[in-house]
């Protein structure tokens, strides 16, 4: 009778998801293909691409490149992508608009790799000098959020500046033509603009003022629930790239330089532009946390949503618990199991 009662209690725990990743039996079912949205960003995912670590996932992997997180969100919403790299701002927007996605990994806390850069000829010495100028950034991106935050922190309204919605490649072209005075954008385009420009403000500077942004990975929640083992193997490939960053930094710099076709010096600068977090660090309370106790990243998403509502970028910011439910550390936990 005692054994029967114990089995009933255990089955109830499994049904309600109370058991941890270590004690759950994770489905090893595999899809015929996993479709992953990537971007040209100097991070662990592109190192994994360069070193072909995704070949170890065990299913066909389609890597599809996008120009911005907003485009990735649209692809996930349309059902053409299963897993995608986005910034925290697009992720926040997606969750706020009830898109069924989960945040599963942090590629990096944004620092000097994303910045407000001004053209040498524009005579801009401070954020206040942007008044009346043309500034480009991809709308709905972390750069857009950071730009709007910088304006507000320096007493400017959005209407004081002409803000143009351009993708990174289009920003580069507009910069060369002299059509814009400034841009808030990320590497590798950011570095290209510095041939005729200077950095006014970085995302690292804004983070010190409480405006924290990051590049993260999201998964279609239905895909994740059906194929958790596959998502965990994807995370494992990213973890391996993170290990390379820590244990073979010079080799990693050269691999990314070759993949992006840039100099080793530019590759090193871009890689060091973000704060990299190991899988174990991401499970800390400051970031994703653990199953049953989500970390502080949910608060950061909520803060972003409140700002976006104030800017009328979204209709209404959801409550904190919505963001807590959208953060899922389980896939990292599974990836760390022996």
Phi and psi in degrees as a GROMACS rama.xvg file:
@    title "Ramachandran Plot"
@    xaxis  label "Phi"
@    yaxis  label "Psi"
@TYPE xy
-63.8117  -42.8159  UNK-2
-63.8547  -39.519  UNK-3
-64.4772  -41.5089  UNK-4
-63.7432  -40.0415  UNK-5
-63.0574  -41.77  UNK-6
-62.8211  -39.3293  UNK-7
-64.1042  -44.1231  UNK-8
-63.931  -43.68  UNK-9
-62.7534  -39.8  UNK-10
-65.9925  -34.1642  UNK-11
-65.828  -40.8143  UNK-12
-63.6216  -42.4678  UNK-13
-63.8184  -42.8122  UNK-14
-64.016  -32.996  UNK-15
-94.99  1.95681  UNK-16
74.9728  21.6564  UNK-17
-79.1424  -29.1627  UNK-18
-67.2394  148.005  UNK-19
-75.5095  173.166  UNK-20
-61.0962  -33.8188  UNK-21
-64.8693  -32.5013  UNK-22
-101.145  -7.63466  UNK-23
-81.047  146.393  UNK-24
-89.4246  110.16  UNK-25
-88.0099  133.675  UNK-26
-61.5308  133.458  UNK-27
-105.652  16.5018  UNK-28
-61.646  143.196  UNK-29
-123.396  142.969  UNK-30
-80.9824  169.032  UNK-31
-72.4772  -27.9449  UNK-32
-154.233  147.723  UNK-33
-118.059  129.575  UNK-34
-105.605  116.647  UNK-35
-115.324  124.815  UNK-36
-88.4361  126.13  UNK-37
-120.264  169.511  UNK-38
-137.885  160.386  UNK-39
-79.9126  82.6895  UNK-40
-132.318  135.966  UNK-41
-73.8717  83.562  UNK-42
-141.073  -174.434  UNK-43
-61.8932  -33.5384  UNK-44
-65.5685  -41.7371  UNK-45
-73.4125  -27.0671  UNK-46
-66.5905  -43.2262  UNK-47
-62.7923  -37.2064  UNK-48
-65.1493  -47.0402  UNK-49
-61.8807  -35.4051  UNK-50
-98.0039  6.47198  UNK-51
59.2449  35.5334  UNK-52
-70.3566  -22.4746  UNK-53
-71.6513  -9.86596  UNK-54
-65.3736  -18.3894  UNK-55
-87.3827  1.54687  UNK-56
-70.7436  -27.416  UNK-57
93.2581  2.654  UNK-58
-135.48  167.611  UNK-59
-65.0314  132.072  UNK-60
-115.185  122.505  UNK-61
-105.106  114.773  UNK-62
-98.885  116.196  UNK-63
-117.003  124.207  UNK-64
-90.9065  135.689  UNK-65
-124.084  160.42  UNK-66
-85.7748  -23.1731  UNK-67
-157.131  164.403  UNK-68
-64.9438  -34.2011  UNK-69
-61.2938  -39.5793  UNK-70
-67.1955  -36.1139  UNK-71
-64.3896  -43.4581  UNK-72
-59.0784  -43.5802  UNK-73
-61.0934  -38.4301  UNK-74
-67.9743  -40.288  UNK-75
-65.9248  -41.3487  UNK-76
-62.335  -33.4859  UNK-77
-81.321  -9.89979  UNK-78
87.0982  10.7417  UNK-79
-93.6192  -4.86904  UNK-80
-133.915  142.973  UNK-81
-100.006  -40.9549  UNK-82
-133.469  139.295  UNK-83
-149.793  146.547  UNK-84
-88.5982  124.473  UNK-85
-142.652  168.827  UNK-86
-86.1123  169.297  UNK-87
-64.1767  -28.4246  UNK-88
-69.4568  -50.3078  UNK-89
-59.9498  -37.4578  UNK-90
-61.7245  -43.917  UNK-91
-61.5496  -44.1437  UNK-92
-61.3819  -43.7974  UNK-93
-61.6406  -45.4935  UNK-94
-66.0374  -39.4517  UNK-95
-64.6426  -27.4599  UNK-96
-97.5347  18.6437  UNK-97
65.1834  25.0068  UNK-98
-72.9073  130.971  UNK-99
-79.4405  80.1573  UNK-100
-128.129  160.096  UNK-101
-125.858  139.421  UNK-102
-87.0256  123.4  UNK-103
-124.103  -8.5237  UNK-104
-163.262  148.632  UNK-105
-112.344  114.597  UNK-106
-72.7046  -34.3734  UNK-107
177.495  144.116  UNK-108
-78.9787  125.136  UNK-109
-69.7867  135.091  UNK-110
-128.666  -113.911  UNK-111
-80.1756  -7.34483  UNK-112
-76.6988  -8.24225  UNK-113
-134.534  128.193  UNK-114
-157.834  165.041  UNK-115
-91.9517  113.791  UNK-116
-115.725  140.516  UNK-117
-120.35  147.028  UNK-118
-71.6788  141.843  UNK-119
-57.1753  -36.3832  UNK-120
-81.3884  -5.42724  UNK-121
-81.2741  -12.3968  UNK-122
56.7626  46.5979  UNK-123
-108.385  116.617  UNK-124
-108.927  -15.9074  UNK-125
-149.055  168.004  UNK-126
-61.473  -36.4004  UNK-127
-59.7033  -28.7656  UNK-128
-72.037  -6.24985  UNK-129
-73.4336  -12.7636  UNK-130
-57.2302  125.78  UNK-131
83.0017  0.740269  UNK-132
-97.9703  166.988  UNK-133
-101.812  120.722  UNK-134
-123.397  131.159  UNK-135
-108.77  145.914  UNK-136
-164.887  151.187  UNK-137
-71.4231  118.586  UNK-138
-60.7726  142.381  UNK-139
81.7075  3.63401  UNK-140
-97.0336  172.901  UNK-141
-63.6558  -34.1789  UNK-142
-62.4065  -40.2744  UNK-143
-63.2066  -47.4196  UNK-144
-60.6986  -43.3118  UNK-145
-66.3655  -40.1865  UNK-146
-61.9377  -49.1792  UNK-147
-62.2895  -37.8608  UNK-148
-65.0407  -42.5212  UNK-149
-62.6861  -41.4421  UNK-150
-61.368  -47.3344  UNK-151
-63.8625  -42.4005  UNK-152
-64.0107  -22.3801  UNK-153
-108.564  19.0253  UNK-154
76.6093  18.473  UNK-155
-105.4  147.032  UNK-156
-93.0056  158.314  UNK-157
-59.8829  -34.701  UNK-158
-68.9045  -14.1796  UNK-159
-75.4988  -15.6712  UNK-160
-127.666  147.568  UNK-161
-89.6719  104.452  UNK-162
-97.3674  120.238  UNK-163
-105.535  137.424  UNK-164
-89.1682  100.57  UNK-165
-132.599  142.122  UNK-166
-75.2161  158.61  UNK-167
-50.1547  -46.3239  UNK-168
-63.4882  -36.3503  UNK-169
-72.1182  -31.4575  UNK-170
-63.3929  -43.243  UNK-171
-59.7161  -44.6063  UNK-172
-65.1343  -44.0037  UNK-173
-65.162  -35.8329  UNK-174
-62.9508  -45.7164  UNK-175
-64.5807  -35.0423  UNK-176
-77.4372  -16.4995  UNK-177
83.3482  21.4713  UNK-178
-80.5164  -18.1459  UNK-179
-129.54  156.732  UNK-180
-98.6418  -25.3419  UNK-181
-157.194  166.28  UNK-182
-154.169  145.611  UNK-183
-110.428  108.491  UNK-184
-150.573  174.324  UNK-185
-118.913  168.956  UNK-186
-68.9431  147.612  UNK-187
-86.6784  -11.7123  UNK-188
-62.0223  -38.7376  UNK-189
-51.5833  -51.1078  UNK-190
-59.3372  -37.4585  UNK-191
-64.0949  -32.3342  UNK-192
-73.24  -19.8925  UNK-193
-74.1832  -7.09226  UNK-194
-64.8004  -26.0132  UNK-195
-139.008  44.1351  UNK-196
-169.507  176.184  UNK-197
-142.088  153.409  UNK-198
-79.9626  126.79  UNK-199
-95.1057  -36.255  UNK-200
-159.86  138.912  UNK-201
-114.061  166.113  UNK-202
-67.4159  -23.7355  UNK-203
-65.2868  -42.0546  UNK-204
-61.4543  -43.4725  UNK-205
-67.4108  -34.8267  UNK-206
-60.0807  -35.8318  UNK-207
-67.2025  -19.7345  UNK-208
-99.0138  7.65629  UNK-209
96.5673  0.393967  UNK-210
-97.4184  89.6237  UNK-211
-98.2658  130.05  UNK-212
-129.225  158.873  UNK-213
-154.604  159.05  UNK-214
-94.4469  128.416  UNK-215
-131.799  168.754  UNK-216
-113.803  135.866  UNK-217
-122.192  155.976  UNK-218
-130.074  143.34  UNK-219
-58.0926  119.118  UNK-220
-58.1878  -37.2833  UNK-221
-65.7934  -40.1826  UNK-222
-63.5467  -45.1226  UNK-223
-61.5622  -41.7526  UNK-224
-68.6518  -32.8866  UNK-225
-80.7484  -34.1053  UNK-226
-128.778  57.2051  UNK-227
-61.4904  -33.1609  UNK-228
-66.5108  -38.4528  UNK-229
-67.025  -42.8483  UNK-230
-63.0183  -39.4513  UNK-231
-65.1123  -35.459  UNK-232
-69.0435  -34.0695  UNK-233
-62.4348  -46.0817  UNK-234
-60.2783  -39.0075  UNK-235
-61.9027  -38.141  UNK-236
-64.8146  -39.3985  UNK-237
-65.7753  -39.1708  UNK-238
-62.9001  -38.3748  UNK-239
-63.9541  -40.7747  UNK-240
-64.1647  -38.0918  UNK-241
-63.1141  -39.1967  UNK-242
-62.8728  -39.8023  UNK-243
-60.7379  -41.1815  UNK-244
-58.9161  -39.2354  UNK-245
-83.8297  -36.8914  UNK-246
-100.144  -20.0559  UNK-247
-143.055  64.7552  UNK-248
-61.3728  -46.8426  UNK-249
-61.5148  -41.3954  UNK-250
-65.0902  -36.5966  UNK-251
-67.6896  -41.7337  UNK-252
-58.6419  -45.9866  UNK-253
-66.6916  -39.7132  UNK-254
-64.2372  -41.9844  UNK-255
-72.5698  -35.602  UNK-256
-62.0092  -43.7963  UNK-257
-65.705  -40.685  UNK-258
-67.2762  -42.3537  UNK-259
-87.1045  -7.80596  UNK-260
58.3939  50.6916  UNK-261
-127.394  172.71  UNK-262
-72.6447  158.199  UNK-263
-60.7008  -35.6225  UNK-264
-64.3704  -45.6318  UNK-265
-65.204  -39.5101  UNK-266
-60.8456  -45.3689  UNK-267
-62.4093  -45.3817  UNK-268
-60.4726  -43.1694  UNK-269
-68.9404  -41.4205  UNK-270
-61.6626  -40.3328  UNK-271
-78.3444  -1.23414  UNK-272
-75.382  -11.9959  UNK-273
-124.474  162.828  UNK-274
-93.5774  117.81  UNK-275
-91.3875  139.674  UNK-276
-124.152  129.127  UNK-277
-70.2373  166.53  UNK-278
-57.9431  -42.8366  UNK-279
-63.8371  -40.5388  UNK-280
-65.2037  -36.1043  UNK-281
-65.8578  -24.081  UNK-282
-82.5572  1.08514  UNK-283
-73.7974  163.006  UNK-284
-65.8381  -22.1637  UNK-285
-73.5498  -18.1185  UNK-286
-121.417  -113.381  UNK-287
-76.8398  -27.8444  UNK-288
77.526  -156.21  UNK-289
-127.855  165.42  UNK-290
-55.0721  128.442  UNK-291
91.1969  -14.4319  UNK-292
-149.254  83.5923  UNK-293
-66.8087  145.378  UNK-294
-84.8093  -169.253  UNK-295
-70.8492  -12.4124  UNK-296
-60.7412  -27.9768  UNK-297
-63.6198  -36.8525  UNK-298
-66.8654  -38.5324  UNK-299
-63.8254  -40.8016  UNK-300
-64.3698  -41.0948  UNK-301
-63.3834  -42.209  UNK-302
-63.3258  -39.9868  UNK-303
-63.1777  -43.62  UNK-304
-62.4067  -40.6662  UNK-305
-61.8809  -39.8847  UNK-306
-66.7342  -43.8738  UNK-307
-64.2213  -33.82  UNK-308
-66.2717  -42.4425  UNK-309
-61.4586  -35.2476  UNK-310
-84.5347  -0.8331  UNK-311
64.1743  25.115  UNK-312
-79.0745  -27.2046  UNK-313
-129.829  156.57  UNK-314
-69.4709  -45.7611  UNK-315
-152.734  136.137  UNK-316
-77.8897  127.851  UNK-317
-68.0432  167.824  UNK-318
-73.9365  163.299  UNK-319
-57.1932  -38.9462  UNK-320
-62.9729  -26.2612  UNK-321
-65.3685  -42.1667  UNK-322
-71.9142  -35.4681  UNK-323
-63.6133  -37.2578  UNK-324
-70.0207  -26.1469  UNK-325
-84.1016  -11.8362  UNK-326
-93.1052  122.844  UNK-327
-129.911  101.333  UNK-328
-78.4944  -4.85067  UNK-329
-55.9699  -40.9348  UNK-330
-65.7442  -35.1616  UNK-331
-67.1127  -42.2157  UNK-332
-59.8758  -43.243  UNK-333
-64.3706  -39.9943  UNK-334
-64.3876  -24.6343  UNK-335
-89.2092  -8.3265  UNK-336
-68.9798  140.148  UNK-337
